[in-house]
Every structure is written in C-alpha cells, then in structure tokens.
C-alpha cells in the first residue's frame, strides 16, 4: 500500500470512529438538558435521577469524542500538508471558529455542570447543561461548514502567484446550500442517535431493572424526540440529495450505480453487479420514477449517467478517472436509507405502545429497542461514506485531487506507524468505553437520591 | 495584517502557556489533587486545540510544514494527550486499587510527555530544522532531537512541575498543601537554574548575543520570586509568579523567532516567516473579528469557572479510604457523598487571569 492509501485509510478509520461518538454526544447533551429542564420545572425527583443517570453516559462519551477530535485536527497537517497549505486559508477559518466559539463553551460548561451541582443555583446550573448542548451544536455547525466547502467550494479565489485558495467571502461559506441542508441533516441524525441510545437503555432497564416507572418517562421522552427527528431527517436528506445532484452529479449517479443517462429514472431496491468493473447490473427490484423524484424533485426528472459525466469531466479537468467507488456509494445509500426506515418503524411502534400504556410490558418491543441502538450508528457511518467517498477522487471538488493533497515529506513507514498506534489506541479505548457504558447503563438508580428536598445541596461529581 | 498575525500569535502563546501551566500538577495522583483541576483541565486542553486551529487558519503554510515535519513526535503527543484525557474520566469509574493505580500511572506519564514534546517542538522552531525551498521538511525523526530542543522540553517540564506545585499549594489544605509547598521550595532553585540556562541558550541560538532581553529576564526573575514567595507561604503570589515565568519563557521563544516562525537549517532564505506562511488578508481580518468578539466571552466564563471552584480542597473531603467516586449515578451507595462544604475562610486567592 502506498503512503496515499495508508493516509486515506487512516483518515477514514479515525473519522468513522470519531463520528460514532459525536452524534451520541450531540443527541444526549440535548436530551439530558431536556430532562434537567423537566426536573427544574416539575421538581419531580425522577427527572433529577434520570438527568444524572444519562449525564454519566454523556460524560463517558464526550471524553472519547474530544480526544479523537484532536487527532482529526492534527491529521490535516500531518498527513495532508499539501491540502492544508493550498486551502488552509479558507478551510482553517471555520475550524478556528469552532475552537473559539464552540469547544471552549462545551468543555468549560461541562466542567461547571459536572462539578457545580452544589455550588450553583438550580437555574444557573440548568443553564450550564444548555450551554454544553449549544456548544456541541455550534461545533457541528463549523465542522459542517468546513466539510461542505470541500463538497462545494464557495467564497474563495485562487491566488495567482501561489495557486493557494484564499477566502474572500465568509458569508458565502456559511450559507453554502450544501452546508445548510447537510448540517440540518446531521443535527437530526444526532437527535435520532441520542434518542435511540436513550431508548435502548430505558428498554433494558424496563426489562431488567427495578425503576420501571422512572424509565418509562425516559422511554417516552426518547420516542417523542425520535419519531419527528427521523421523519425530518429523511425529508432533509432527500433535499440534500437534490442539492448534491446539482453540484456533485457523480455522487448521486454513483449512489444509484446509474451508468447511462435516464429519464424518468427508477430506484433499485436491490441489485447485483453494476460496479466500476461490470456496468450492467442484474437488477432485481426497482421502483419506477423514485430516483427522478429523489435526485431532482420531479416525477420525470433526468439523471445524467456516470459514463457521460466521466467524458464531461475529462473535457473540463483533463484526462483522469473521475468516478467514485460505485459499490460503496450504492450500498452506503441503501444501508443508510433502510436503517432509517427501520428506526422509523420502531419509533412508531413505540409511540403506539405508549398511547396504549403498554410499553413496559411489551417484551418484544423492548427486546427490539435494545438491539435497534445499532441502527443509527450504521446509518451515520453509511451517510458519511456516501458523502465522503462520493467526493472522490477530489479532496476539494473541482479544486484539488485527493492524491495531490497528501504530505510530500512523510514516509510510508511513518504513516503506517501512526496508523498502527491509532488503531491500537482506539481499539482499547473502544473496549473500555463500551464496557463502562454497559456498566453504567445497567446500574440501578440510587434508591434515595439526594435532592428529594430541592433545598438540600446536591452532591457534586468528583473524579 | 502584521498586527493581525501578532494578535493570533499572542493568543497562541497564551494558549500554550495556559496549557502547560495546568499540565504538571497531577503527579501525586491523589484525588484531592486531581479534583483541584477536575473542572478545569478540559477547558484548558481546548487552548491547545484552538492554538492548532488558529495556526491552521492564520498560517496554513506554517501549520502544514510543522505538522508534517514533526510527524512521529506528534503521533506520540496525541497518544499522550488521549491517554491523559481519558485517564481523568475513567480513573474514578471503578472501585479497584489496581484500576486506579494503572490510570494514575498513565495520567502521570501522559502529563509528563506532553509538555516535554511540545517543548522540544518549540525549541526546534527556533533552532532550525532541515527545510527546503518549497517549505517541505527534509529530515527524519532524529533531526527533531537536538540538544537545544530537548533542553527546551526539559525547561517546560520543570516549569510545569513548579507551576503545578504552587497551584496545588494554593488550592488545597492540610497535608497535600504542605507537601506541595515543600516540593515547590525544593524544585524552585533547580528550575531557576534551568530557566537561566534556557534564557541564555535561547538568546544565543537566536543569534542575538549572550545577554538575555526582557521576557527572558522576566522568566528567570519570576522563578526566583516564586521561590521566595513560597517560602513565605504566600501561595497566591507564588502561583502568579510561576504563571509569569511560564508565559515569559514561551513568549521569549516567539519574540526571538519573530518575524520568522520556523527556521530552516538548510538555508536562511528558506525560513518560514509570518508573511510567507500567512493566509490571505481577508481571512486574517475575519479571524481577528471573531477573536475580538469571542475571546472576551471565553476569558470571562473561564474566569468565572475559577471563581466558582475557588474553594480549597482537602484530602479529608475525599474520605480516608478511597471509596467509589460518587459519580452521578453511582449505584448502591449513591448517597455516599461529600459532606457539605465547611467553607474555608482562607480560600481567598489570586486569579491568574
């Protein structure tokens, strides 16, 4: 494997790993803040216990999210120095803003929230968890702005003497249509992930734990968030598809393995073949008009195929192969969509049970809800593969090829060493995190939590 | 534009200073000690993230050369920071002496390695590394290990130890406080000599003669002031002094560098400077506006955090025997918690910001 391959593997592996934790953090921070708000308003002890219970899970996750995020930031300079040099003048700005506007907020107020139970008034303490939630959401905004610039670069000029990209309109970067739709999509997916995790933990507790009444509440809250979030996520996702079809037609054509131009276009549910090396697939099931609708918002919309796009790109950018990995695109699209549908069905089932007040007794639902926690992670990972792999062979669409962004001064051996270090470290971290999450998720609630009397100080958390 | 660069650099220096300031204080992995920085370390580590991102945004060329050139050193640094970060979180998560002992050892190792590596990196910037006309690093990992770079690393570790000791003396009571004070008194003279050596060596390396100038002198004087203040049990002032020492030491590297940011040992003409690595003027303007708007907020709420957690901690707060840390949902004995704060009257202290 070449240095380029290893660097790409490293980025893919560390990003996917990082993004397992990020949506849980964003989602759980929001849900924990909701629980604490419920406690603040109702003064019911159950909500306080739930807040602290899910807060503990949140903290375990944030720790890993933060340290793996640091690796992401360093990696641009370490493995992709030519990329950083060329476009850092644009791409660096949202990253720096993220640190300044979001990370400080998130980390400082997390410390205040964790350790401030007995030092802050109830109202101020409630504000600190909302500040944490705001921090996570802002942080995602800047990262998505940076990423969207790679998908659809706007608001920059190329310096005539150096060829480097220079920012000339920050507003354009922050109102990039790919960013607006993509960011909304990510936030909704995070809400889905956090809610699904909360639902799974509640379901486990309802099956095996003692505090059934309390965990019915968190199950209800998670379902009330989950169902609308997944509906909107699917809707926004399909709009994002239309936007991307405009700026990155290759990505959408590859997601359908559509080699020739079609009008109207059908969407295949399942197919065999049709990859980069065997273009004629053995289609099994297809839904007419659906692809046209997804990619263009029109019943009879036209989708340009990969082959015509390839010749079009060659005449624009010179010789080269501009088609992404079709197999990854096609299946990432389907894994994402099918997982989303399953999550949606589960959510509707749960809401129906809640209406009939049977959720705590429905063994099949609880069992399904526990295992369904895997689905949003599949969905998120597939979604990112779809976006990022669909951008290839570009590192910045139309501006720089991935192979030209890699560090010239770093040897293959160095990348191999760092890849090995991170894989080993992340593996251990993952195991420790999973074991701790499981332990905490299966703990009983303390029988008599302090704070039954709202005037008593609530013990602070300590290391 | 130069001014902008200067502001960003200042922020970066400050970030590094802060970070280093808070790294060294956890050697005796006692819970009281760890808990003095419990609410603070995460926010402080963000200074490093922001420093990196700020470099990326304002000086992409510098960021690209430095990060790709110091590749393996940065892998080590990241590993140290990751291990250290999760050690804080996971150490108290299980009631087992071995579990805690192992995480304590990792915490100590990570906290020692991080300032050492950052120090070596900063020293290398000034000493010079093989860099060619395309701003690409041409050396290997071993080129990073030069006497001056290593000595800079040692200096920063020594400063961190002293800084951490004065912080602990300031933030605790009883035995921990006494031990921290005693340690500070023992370490301070050694640190003073190291910093003096560092000041002279830095000045010589920069080619500016033997006699140090203002920031370097300030660093040396501050260390000896800390020694004297710690002797008098004036811990607040001692901590302020080590803060000055830390900041002055880091600033002196950048003052001697300026307007260069990374020296090329291959050819003077290939030095990386503020102007040949900076982003476009518009991007710098945007960043300045963002810094001016957000930095005061950040400083204000971080200062507020220090104020909220101003109380001194004592080993008694944490029980004689190590009990399971009362995390939010600690099972069973969930009510096994800290006694309400007696509130220590002598908890007044200096804020270092």
Interface residues (C-beta under 8 A of the other chain):
Chain A: X49 X51 X52 X53 X55 X56 X59 X60 X63 X64 X66 X67 X68 X69 X70 X71 X73 X74 X76 X77 X78 X79 X81 X82 X84 X85 X87 X88 X89 X90 X91 X92 X93 X95 X96 X97 X98 X99 X100 X101 X103 X104 X105 X107 X108 X109 X110 X111 X112 X114 X115 X116 X118 X119 X120 X159 X164 X166 X167 X168 X170 X407 X408 X409 X410 X414 X417 X418 X421 X422 X425 X429 X432 X436 X440 X443 X444 X445 X446 X447 X448 X449 X450 X457 X459 X460 X461 X462 X463
Chain B: X31 X34 X35 X38 X39 X40 X41 X42 X43 X45 X46 X48 X49 X50 X52 X53 X54 X56 X57 X58 X60 X61 X63 X64 X65 X66 X67 X68 X69 X71 X72 X74 X75 X78 X79 X81 X82 X83 X85 X86 X88 X89 X90 X91 X92 X93 X134 X135 X136 X137 X138 X141 X279 X280 X282 X283 X286 X287 X290 X291 X294 X295 X298 X301 X302 X305 X308 X309 X318 X325 X326 X327 X328 X329 X330 X331 X332 X334 X335 X337 X338 X340 X341
